[in-house]
Amino acid sequence: MLVGSWTHSSSKGVESFNVASQFFKKHGAVGASIGSLVGKDNGLYVTNIGFENWTHFGDFDDKISNDEQWVKDMDPYFSETKWETMNFYEPLIHNMESDAGVDVFVDDKLGNLKVSSEGIKKRDYLVLSHFRKQEIPIATVIGGGYSKDDKELASRHSIIFETALNLLKK
């Protein structure tokens, strides 16, 4: 999943989001959210829009950019909004393959993808190193993975953290 994000200050942040979110839905965004920064009503907002992948983002961008009603309805908000950052072309968040899930493991009873421990390490390294090279912060959680052997399962779940630590040492 890809998330486009922008930070903006506006006296009408929530109102503008409510108008914009109708267009996000109309043109196929996976979802959208708004939040105030630092949990305060300080007029600074972050809006996030979800896309399935880069192709989906491109299709959405083409549609919304050519929607005359979008331009008309959003003009009052755009003209009074100070855009702090706009990150649609350098997304801030990337979903890490099932949240670094280890149910893809060869001996996992539910995953059925037959990936070795070495394959999981390679996947985690590719994802983490990609974002590290671009200096984009990334968060990960463990997920998936099913086994009656708790120690073996814990070992699989630790792969993401070992990989992160090894990257930090470089």
Secondary structure, 3 states (H helix, E strand, C coil): CEEEEEEEECCCHHHHHHHHHHHHHHCCCCEEEEEEHHHCCCCEEEEEEEECCHHHHHHHHHHHHCCHHHHHHHHHHHHHCEEEEECCCCCCEECCHHHHECCCECCCCCCCCCECHHHHHHHHHHHHHHHHHCCCCCCCCCECCCCCCHHHHHHHHHHHHHHHHHHHHC
